[in-house]
């Protein structure tokens, strides 16, 4: 019996030894890094800023279909130069509301601003990192913050200012929401851009914000404040100091955007991509949105061909008023940035193969034939897909 | 090309492996079988009241594990000492005890019995007699489960227990169900019950073979559940598997085979009707003038319209499926060693072409008595399944929505990419042939235990287990698939390996003692540690130059993107229970459990869950002894709390790695890790053509204060049996309040975060459950029983954020999430259609002044305000159900048995996207086919759906989606023919039964789908008809 009791005690002791639980209950993520690392180390700040570029790419030119694309197209066509055939219907009563299609630009904008705030605030407590490198990182976060505030105030007019990063500790703090004075918004924008101009160089690699970008935004901001002298100063500086120069019109939005006129473009690469969380991003549909589906014409004269935009959507199109503004013969923008009025039949099975089809040969149907935009044309896009991995120009911008 | 046919297959296709499995089982079984006979032999014969021999009577030497079964002629032989007592048990007969004494033979007649009250019921960490149960524990008889023609144990439980609502999760091959016990307690936390098999938490209820189940109990109230603490708030299902019996060897086979199809209760537009819909849609978009067919249709479509040759996609895509299910078990035992082994093979070919499912499950349960005070045992279970399915999650969708106009094949006989010439309708047959996902799942459980009983009444059990799950998914689209064609003829593939290992160590002490005259005390203590680790590796490969090696050629892909994930979670627990009764009349139970989980905030790791139960077995009072009409009467009441640590895994902000996954993995304890702390998403970028790494916090703000969700339940019940138990049943009422709800709280978007997992609010579930069994005819050769189950549960949100921003003294609702104080969690809140605007109607003066004739007219709560107002005009509709119930008939007449179950669920509303969605063909644009509706045209002003329009979906179309999904279903009908006992005896068998079963034969519902619980694009429960054979030796 004594032995049995000893055995029992031994079993209990083993059990409790195995379950010494303070360490056991500690939770340590193995496949993710902690937010603390991003905002409390120099290396963390760098990966934090890299992620901001990725977020901005999705914010302004998202992959595939969905709410982000709808929100962006909303702002592209909600003027008197475009029209919409279907899908996002920006003028629809249910869509043209604060919670409708444009909402994404507000909520995601403030999200990215918060992440910029976190980098800017976090950097102030980092002392063991090269000051120049740190300022270069913070400068990029501040350009992004300024750019979004600049977009928001132009889109919404009445906006909020928030420069404090949200944390679990302050989320429940009482906040009084009040419309920011535009002067305060521009002061914030100017401050951020001035800091960036000081700390960024003209020679930043392709895909990263540079002093040129900061000056460009600062100049535009000055113009919105009617400070024309400041605008001239900034733009002159770009022209005279940056080494940037104009390129022939067919190259401006051509296949390779890494050229002298391009101040900034969002980069993509199918080989390094798949979706927007990956370095190369996902395929965008922007090159299909504004292009007719020529291949659907009932004549059977056309098949999908990358030269004519391949597979397309024609969800929104340019309108005839826009077309009427161009000198169709002499304006190179008209012949470069838009598809032509008449096309050569490209279906080998058609009896008219190789012939130019006259106007009477196209269906009276916007989806199949309309004034189509070629600025986003991607010569490498597949014939049967909407996906395009072409870089997307921001400065200069197409729409 | 059919690439998958060239892949090696490892499934048990042929008979060789089946035989091998069987041999292994037999080897295991016989290895441990050795008959020992050292005591005096007692022989005898057991008969019924008519003198017929009773085979299979359980005969046990009381207080020991020594036992046997009577033979086919009713005779038996057992070793016993003169001072020992033999206990004879047989279902339907009175349990009878006989002192061995000096008699050499014992001949006994078992009387017609009403022994249900003496059945043993498994409860948490122990067993009690059914008559002593005072908490809410429902038992389901295994034989009532396995007669349902399905592989899904959840489906087998449908309609079997009051308070347990089973709905279909996935009716595809290897189907699964959602089990909801006493309503939805949690808003964002999980609502799935904890499943414990032989003391080990299971990953999924279908990890085990239903034929292995010896008993299945469902713990419904807090008194029963609290011993499982933090994981028990959604109920607990306890499964005990079969074990070998002393001195008895039995071999059983149960197999069946049958076919399956789907039954839809809607029509889609025929070819002519679809062409007309298209004309109407273009007419609306063309200012009311019909364009020529040539202007709106392609040559291919015109061919169909002019020739009358339309495509019936349903006929092309769907087929009759088939099922096969074979189960062999061997139970054997000697004085010190008992073994139970089984193998089940299940095979299903899907209703969708090129889909199939195979599963093999094997089990070995072993008990070994080492010393009188030491026993050891082991339960092992192994399951492997393999499923093939085309990568068309939308295959049922496309069978409905693909336009019937055009040609399936090119002139050369190959499948035409765009049958109608428009890209909205790609040929669904292509991907059925050119894509495949092979899903391999392996589950195994090794459970070893040791029972140590140094003192009478005292037992210590060490329970160790390791459960592992391994999923391998191989998915491939050839260059000729739809994605391949759009991608320039390049294939793509995806390999996803996931595994989870869960260890458990439990120390369980129990002590039972009877004091004085009838004071019975039972004490149980449990200490437990569980640790679970999960790993995933996935590679997504795009642009494969050729399909020569299929999935095994991913190295040649242009892009290979890996995803790697892993996490760990753990639970530490201490629990105790004290049960007392006085002469089986007055009962008192106290239990509590303390749990600490890794997933909660550092300051809130521990949760404490106590419960109390009292019972009064009135029937055992002396004043009731002369009340003959009442056979059983017991009143019981319980109160206690249990916890919920769970939301579904991998839905948190930390799951960027999982956005590409389609496989859902259910863990037993299920809050996603890392929600209490800050982790970052990976968001990479490209600078100067070079990849740079980026990390950023996601949309979820972490919450370091996250803690348990707690459900507190009061339960009151009356068990009764009248007129020799001819009428018996239970009335039960309960009230459960769940507080500190794990909620995804919406945050102000300007904060930069959209949601935060937090604890707040309170939800109430109160309900009534009625179980009524009647034994209408109870004769030797003729039994007829009717059972009725009724459940009504009312779900209500009591509190949310505690805010009253408008100062009206009433707590604010969360309209964005559709959570309303005083209403159920599941509601719809949207505009209500009240008709279609007609020509000549004064539309301009309505609250929809811009509407046109043929548009949907919406309910206007305040006609005087002149506007469509989201705050005033939307209508709240409960999703339900109001109540559900089951009527079961069981009839035995001589060698024929018959049973039928009719289920009904009433007061359910569902959102049917097929009535309104563009992709589902509901939006009346003449682009995709869909469920046929009576749409409005100027010539058909009586149409109740709006006017079609090719350019855009009709305004407010979504308001038409709500549809009554109540249903009544003939769930199961089974008829069996058994050989009489005398005949069986003559051929050396104990059982031979041929049976026919039909499941889901008839469903009456207004819901337009294949199933009232699923939309038409989701796999419904199949209508299944099988023929089967049960044989025992």
Boltz contact constraints between the chains, C-beta under 6 A:
constraints:
  - contact:
      token1: [A, 4]
      token2: [B, 454]
      max_distance: 6.0
  - contact:
      token1: [A, 8]
      token2: [B, 460]
      max_distance: 6.0
  - contact:
      token1: [A, 15]
      token2: [B, 507]
      max_distance: 6.0
  - contact:
      token1: [A, 15]
      token2: [B, 527]
      max_distance: 6.0
  - contact:
      token1: [A, 19]
      token2: [B, 529]
      max_distance: 6.0
  - contact:
      token1: [A, 19]
      token2: [B, 572]
      max_distance: 6.0
  - contact:
      token1: [A, 21]
      token2: [B, 572]
      max_distance: 6.0
  - contact:
      token1: [A, 24]
      token2: [B, 570]
      max_distance: 6.0
  - contact:
      token1: [A, 25]
      token2: [B, 596]
      max_distance: 6.0
  - contact:
      token1: [A, 25]
      token2: [B, 598]
      max_distance: 6.0
  - contact:
      token1: [A, 25]
      token2: [B, 605]
      max_distance: 6.0
  - contact:
      token1: [A, 27]
      token2: [B, 598]
      max_distance: 6.0
  - contact:
      token1: [A, 29]
      token2: [B, 674]
      max_distance: 6.0
  - contact:
      token1: [A, 29]
      token2: [B, 679]
      max_distance: 6.0
  - contact:
      token1: [A, 30]
      token2: [B, 566]
      max_distance: 6.0
  - contact:
      token1: [A, 31]
      token2: [B, 565]
      max_distance: 6.0
  - contact:
      token1: [A, 31]
      token2: [B, 566]
      max_distance: 6.0
  - contact:
      token1: [A, 32]
      token2: [B, 654]
      max_distance: 6.0
  - contact:
      token1: [A, 32]
      token2: [B, 679]
      max_distance: 6.0
  - contact:
      token1: [A, 33]
      token2: [B, 680]
      max_distance: 6.0
  - contact:
      token1: [A, 33]
      token2: [B, 695]
      max_distance: 6.0
  - contact:
      token1: [A, 34]
      token2: [B, 678]
      max_distance: 6.0
  - contact:
      token1: [A, 34]
      token2: [B, 679]
      max_distance: 6.0
  - contact:
      token1: [A, 35]
      token2: [B, 678]
      max_distance: 6.0
  - contact:
      token1: [A, 35]
      token2: [B, 680]
      max_distance: 6.0
  - contact:
      token1: [A, 35]
      token2: [B, 697]
      max_distance: 6.0
  - contact:
      token1: [A, 38]
      token2: [B, 680]
      max_distance: 6.0
  - contact:
      token1: [A, 38]
      token2: [B, 695]
      max_distance: 6.0
  - contact:
      token1: [A, 47]
      token2: [B, 693]
      max_distance: 6.0
  - contact:
      token1: [A, 47]
      token2: [B, 694]
      max_distance: 6.0
  - contact:
      token1: [A, 47]
      token2: [B, 695]
      max_distance: 6.0
  - contact:
      token1: [A, 50]
      token2: [B, 685]
      max_distance: 6.0
  - contact:
      token1: [A, 50]
      token2: [B, 692]
      max_distance: 6.0
  - contact:
      token1: [A, 50]
      token2: [B, 694]
      max_distance: 6.0
  - contact:
      token1: [A, 51]
      token2: [B, 683]
      max_distance: 6.0
  - contact:
      token1: [A, 51]
      token2: [B, 694]
      max_distance: 6.0
  - contact:
      token1: [A, 51]
      token2: [B, 695]
      max_distance: 6.0
  - contact:
      token1: [A, 51]
      token2: [B, 696]
      max_distance: 6.0
  - contact:
      token1: [A, 53]
      token2: [B, 685]
      max_distance: 6.0
  - contact:
      token1: [A, 54]
      token2: [B, 683]
      max_distance: 6.0
  - contact:
      token1: [A, 54]
      token2: [B, 685]
      max_distance: 6.0
  - contact:
      token1: [A, 54]
      token2: [B, 694]
      max_distance: 6.0
  - contact:
      token1: [A, 86]
      token2: [B, 951]
      max_distance: 6.0
  - contact:
      token1: [A, 86]
      token2: [B, 952]
      max_distance: 6.0
  - contact:
      token1: [A, 107]
      token2: [B, 749]
      max_distance: 6.0
  - contact:
      token1: [A, 110]
      token2: [B, 750]
      max_distance: 6.0
  - contact:
      token1: [A, 110]
      token2: [B, 752]
      max_distance: 6.0
  - contact:
      token1: [A, 111]
      token2: [B, 752]
      max_distance: 6.0
  - contact:
      token1: [A, 114]
      token2: [B, 752]
      max_distance: 6.0
  - contact:
      token1: [A, 115]
      token2: [B, 696]
      max_distance: 6.0
  - contact:
      token1: [A, 160]
      token2: [B, 750]
      max_distance: 6.0
  - contact:
      token1: [A, 166]
      token2: [B, 751]
      max_distance: 6.0
  - contact:
      token1: [A, 166]
      token2: [B, 752]
      max_distance: 6.0
  - contact:
      token1: [A, 166]
      token2: [B, 753]
      max_distance: 6.0
  - contact:
      token1: [A, 168]
      token2: [B, 702]
      max_distance: 6.0
  - contact:
      token1: [A, 168]
      token2: [B, 704]
      max_distance: 6.0
  - contact:
      token1: [A, 171]
      token2: [B, 701]
      max_distance: 6.0
  - contact:
      token1: [A, 205]
      token2: [B, 687]
      max_distance: 6.0
  - contact:
      token1: [A, 205]
      token2: [B, 688]
      max_distance: 6.0
  - contact:
      token1: [A, 206]
      token2: [B, 688]
      max_distance: 6.0
  - contact:
      token1: [A, 207]
      token2: [B, 686]
      max_distance: 6.0
  - contact:
      token1: [A, 207]
      token2: [B, 687]
      max_distance: 6.0
  - contact:
      token1: [A, 207]
      token2: [B, 688]
      max_distance: 6.0
  - contact:
      token1: [A, 208]
      token2: [B, 687]
      max_distance: 6.0
  - contact:
      token1: [A, 267]
      token2: [B, 686]
      max_distance: 6.0
  - contact:
      token1: [A, 269]
      token2: [B, 686]
      max_distance: 6.0
  - contact:
      token1: [A, 271]
      token2: [B, 559]
      max_distance: 6.0
  - contact:
      token1: [A, 272]
      token2: [B, 691]
      max_distance: 6.0
  - contact:
      token1: [A, 274]
      token2: [B, 561]
      max_distance: 6.0
  - contact:
      token1: [A, 277]
      token2: [B, 656]
      max_distance: 6.0
  - contact:
      token1: [A, 277]
      token2: [B, 683]
      max_distance: 6.0
  - contact:
      token1: [A, 278]
      token2: [B, 684]
      max_distance: 6.0
  - contact:
      token1: [A, 279]
      token2: [B, 684]
      max_distance: 6.0
  - contact:
      token1: [A, 279]
      token2: [B, 685]
      max_distance: 6.0
  - contact:
      token1: [A, 279]
      token2: [B, 686]
      max_distance: 6.0
  - contact:
      token1: [A, 279]
      token2: [B, 691]
      max_distance: 6.0
  - contact:
      token1: [A, 280]
      token2: [B, 686]
      max_distance: 6.0
  - contact:
      token1: [A, 382]
      token2: [B, 488]
      max_distance: 6.0
  - contact:
      token1: [A, 384]
      token2: [B, 486]
      max_distance: 6.0
  - contact:
      token1: [A, 385]
      token2: [B, 486]
      max_distance: 6.0
